[in-house]
Amino acid sequence: MDPKRLDIAALAAEAGSLTGDWPLSALPRLAEAQVRPIGPGPLADIRWQANGSRAVLQGAGMQPALHLVAETTATLECQRCLHPMAWPLHAERTIFFIEGEDAAAALDAEVEDDVLALAPAIDLRSLIEDELLLALPIVPRHDVCPEPLVAPPDDPETSVEKENPFAILAALKRGGRPT
Protein backbone atom coordinates (compact mmCIF):
# COMPACT_ATOMS: atom_id res chain seq x y z
CA MET A 1 0.00 0.00 0.00
CA ASP A 2 1.22 3.46 -0.89
CA PRO A 3 1.32 5.81 2.15
CA LYS A 4 0.77 8.80 -0.19
CA ARG A 5 -2.52 7.34 -1.46
CA LEU A 6 -3.71 5.12 1.37
CA ASP A 7 -7.13 3.46 1.09
CA ILE A 8 -8.29 3.57 4.73
CA ALA A 9 -11.38 1.41 4.10
CA ALA A 10 -9.26 -1.38 2.57
CA LEU A 11 -6.59 -1.15 5.29
CA ALA A 12 -9.28 -1.30 8.00
CA ALA A 13 -11.14 -4.19 6.31
CA GLU A 14 -8.02 -6.35 6.28
CA ALA A 15 -6.78 -5.09 9.68
CA GLY A 16 -3.57 -4.15 7.91
CA SER A 17 -0.50 -2.52 9.31
CA LEU A 18 2.12 -0.28 7.74
CA THR A 19 5.43 0.81 9.27
CA GLY A 20 8.35 2.79 8.05
CA ASP A 21 10.94 5.51 8.46
CA TRP A 22 10.99 8.79 6.58
CA PRO A 23 13.73 11.40 6.45
CA LEU A 24 12.75 14.72 7.94
CA SER A 25 12.98 16.26 4.46
CA ALA A 26 9.85 14.25 3.53
CA LEU A 27 7.88 16.36 6.05
CA PRO A 28 8.70 19.95 5.03
CA ARG A 29 6.44 21.74 7.53
CA LEU A 30 7.99 19.82 10.43
CA ALA A 31 11.47 20.47 9.03
CA GLU A 32 10.77 24.23 8.94
CA ALA A 33 9.80 24.19 12.63
CA GLN A 34 13.27 22.97 13.60
CA VAL A 35 16.70 24.56 13.91
CA ARG A 36 20.07 23.15 12.95
CA PRO A 37 20.88 19.90 14.78
CA ILE A 38 23.10 19.75 17.82
CA GLY A 39 26.43 18.38 16.68
CA PRO A 40 27.23 16.91 13.27
CA GLY A 41 24.76 14.94 11.23
CA PRO A 42 21.29 15.33 9.80
CA LEU A 43 18.06 15.90 11.66
CA ALA A 44 16.41 12.76 13.05
CA ASP A 45 14.27 10.47 10.89
CA ILE A 46 10.58 9.89 11.64
CA ARG A 47 9.59 6.38 12.71
CA TRP A 48 5.91 5.60 12.19
CA GLN A 49 3.31 2.87 12.30
CA ALA A 50 -0.29 2.85 11.05
CA ASN A 51 -2.75 0.10 12.00
CA GLY A 52 -6.14 -0.19 10.35
CA SER A 53 -9.17 -1.73 12.02
CA ARG A 54 -12.92 -1.59 12.20
CA ALA A 55 -14.16 -0.39 15.59
CA VAL A 56 -17.34 0.84 17.20
CA LEU A 57 -17.70 4.61 17.28
CA GLN A 58 -20.31 5.95 19.67
CA GLY A 59 -23.32 7.13 17.68
CA ALA A 60 -22.12 5.66 14.38
CA GLY A 61 -21.63 1.93 14.88
CA MET A 62 -18.78 -0.03 13.27
CA GLN A 63 -16.48 2.29 11.30
CA PRO A 64 -12.99 2.18 9.74
CA ALA A 65 -10.33 3.40 12.15
CA LEU A 66 -6.65 4.18 11.88
CA HIS A 67 -4.30 4.04 14.86
CA LEU A 68 -1.17 6.15 14.24
CA VAL A 69 2.09 6.20 16.17
CA ALA A 70 4.98 8.44 15.11
CA GLU A 71 8.23 9.34 16.85
CA THR A 72 11.24 11.50 16.19
CA THR A 73 13.58 13.85 17.97
CA ALA A 74 13.08 17.48 17.02
CA THR A 75 15.81 20.08 17.32
CA LEU A 76 14.16 23.22 18.68
CA GLU A 77 15.40 26.55 20.00
CA CYS A 78 15.10 26.99 23.76
CA GLN A 79 13.05 30.13 24.34
CA ARG A 80 14.98 30.89 27.52
CA CYS A 81 18.64 30.64 26.43
CA LEU A 82 18.16 30.54 22.61
CA HIS A 83 20.40 27.46 22.25
CA PRO A 84 19.35 24.37 20.27
CA MET A 85 17.85 21.52 22.23
CA ALA A 86 16.73 17.99 21.44
CA TRP A 87 13.03 17.40 22.10
CA PRO A 88 11.55 13.90 21.81
CA LEU A 89 8.28 13.99 19.85
CA HIS A 90 5.71 11.24 20.21
CA ALA A 91 2.32 11.34 18.52
CA GLU A 92 -0.27 8.63 19.03
CA ARG A 93 -3.87 8.91 17.93
CA THR A 94 -6.80 6.82 16.76
CA ILE A 95 -8.91 8.41 14.04
CA PHE A 96 -12.31 7.15 12.90
CA PHE A 97 -13.44 7.68 9.32
CA ILE A 98 -17.10 8.37 8.46
CA GLU A 99 -18.81 8.66 5.05
CA GLY A 100 -19.53 12.31 4.21
CA GLU A 101 -17.96 15.60 5.32
CA ASP A 102 -21.08 16.87 7.09
CA ALA A 103 -21.65 13.63 9.02
CA ALA A 104 -17.98 13.51 10.06
CA ALA A 105 -18.00 17.15 11.23
CA ALA A 106 -21.23 16.69 13.21
CA LEU A 107 -19.99 13.50 14.85
CA ASP A 108 -16.55 14.99 15.58
CA ALA A 109 -18.26 17.77 17.54
CA GLU A 110 -20.32 15.28 19.57
CA VAL A 111 -17.83 12.55 20.51
CA GLU A 112 -14.43 12.62 22.16
CA ASP A 113 -12.86 10.49 19.42
CA ASP A 114 -11.22 12.09 16.39
CA VAL A 115 -13.40 11.78 13.29
CA LEU A 116 -12.56 12.58 9.67
CA ALA A 117 -14.47 12.13 6.43
CA LEU A 118 -13.67 8.90 4.60
CA ALA A 119 -11.94 9.65 1.31
CA PRO A 120 -11.00 7.18 -1.42
CA ALA A 121 -7.34 7.81 -0.53
CA ILE A 122 -5.50 9.89 2.06
CA ASP A 123 -1.92 11.07 2.25
CA LEU A 124 -0.66 9.28 5.35
CA ARG A 125 2.52 11.35 5.30
CA SER A 126 0.56 14.60 5.69
CA LEU A 127 -1.61 13.10 8.43
CA ILE A 128 1.46 11.99 10.40
CA GLU A 129 3.11 15.37 9.85
CA ASP A 130 -0.01 17.09 11.22
CA GLU A 131 0.08 14.91 14.34
CA LEU A 132 3.78 15.60 14.96
CA LEU A 133 3.26 19.35 14.50
CA LEU A 134 0.49 19.19 17.11
CA ALA A 135 2.92 17.42 19.47
CA LEU A 136 5.45 20.28 19.32
CA PRO A 137 5.68 22.29 22.55
CA ILE A 138 4.26 25.80 22.43
CA VAL A 139 7.30 27.23 24.26
CA PRO A 140 10.27 24.85 24.13
CA ARG A 141 12.63 25.29 27.08
CA HIS A 142 15.40 23.35 28.72
CA ASP A 143 14.60 22.21 32.25
CA VAL A 144 18.00 23.66 33.10
CA CYS A 145 19.77 25.67 30.42
CA PRO A 146 23.32 24.46 29.64
CA GLU A 147 24.78 27.91 30.20
CA PRO A 148 23.55 30.28 32.89
CA LEU A 149 21.81 33.39 31.62
CA VAL A 150 23.76 36.52 32.43
CA ALA A 151 22.02 39.85 32.79
CA PRO A 152 23.91 42.79 31.31
CA PRO A 153 25.70 44.81 33.99
CA ASP A 154 24.18 48.13 35.00
CA ASP A 155 26.26 50.93 33.57
CA PRO A 156 25.58 54.19 35.43
CA GLU A 157 26.66 56.27 32.42
CA THR A 158 24.24 54.61 30.00
CA SER A 159 21.38 53.82 32.30
CA VAL A 160 18.47 56.19 32.08
CA GLU A 161 16.31 56.68 35.11
CA LYS A 162 12.79 55.83 34.10
CA GLU A 163 9.85 57.82 35.34
CA ASN A 164 7.16 55.98 37.19
CA PRO A 165 4.06 56.10 34.93
CA PHE A 166 1.83 56.27 38.00
CA ALA A 167 3.67 59.37 39.28
CA ILE A 168 2.86 61.05 35.96
CA LEU A 169 -0.81 60.13 36.34
CA ALA A 170 -0.84 61.37 39.94
CA ALA A 171 0.57 64.73 38.84
CA LEU A 172 -2.04 65.04 36.12
CA LYS A 173 -4.79 64.17 38.58
CA ARG A 174 -3.62 66.96 40.94
CA GLY A 175 -3.90 69.36 38.02
CA GLY A 176 -0.20 69.84 37.69
CA ARG A 177 2.04 69.02 34.86
CA PRO A 178 4.29 65.99 34.92
CA THR A 179 7.93 66.71 35.61
Summary of the structure (lengths in Angstrom):
residues: 179
radius of gyration: 25.7
end to end distance: 76.0
largest distance: 82.8
contacts: 463
relative contact order: 0.17
helix: 27%
strand: 31%
